[in-house]
């Protein structure tokens, strides 16, 4: 039984490619290849529209402006679905979202938590 519903597939899927340091970008080709492969996997699962966001490759997340993350945050607020491979990174992303959106309503926070749990079990 799939946890991916027709409602999910009707939304745009976003793949956020992330490597935090220039050294990771230079040396961890396999990790990056797998992350880009998620776009193909999302299409195989039925998403018609898949957007890859890789603007932040090599940029640390600590106190630095990340234009790709801002694009992802905007997409989530508009109902986009995030496709991620590692659940612990998804939890990091959820934590970043919470700290970057202090004005989010409790309802939005609950929906983000539900979305994170759904992503964890995909």
Secondary structure, DSSP 8 states (H G I E B T S, - for coil): --S--HHHHHS-EEEE----SHHHHHH-HHHHHHHHHHHHHHHHHT-S-EEEE-TTTT--SSS---HHHHHHHHHHHTT-EEE-S-HHHHHHHHHHHHHH-TT--HHHHHHHHHHHHHHHT-
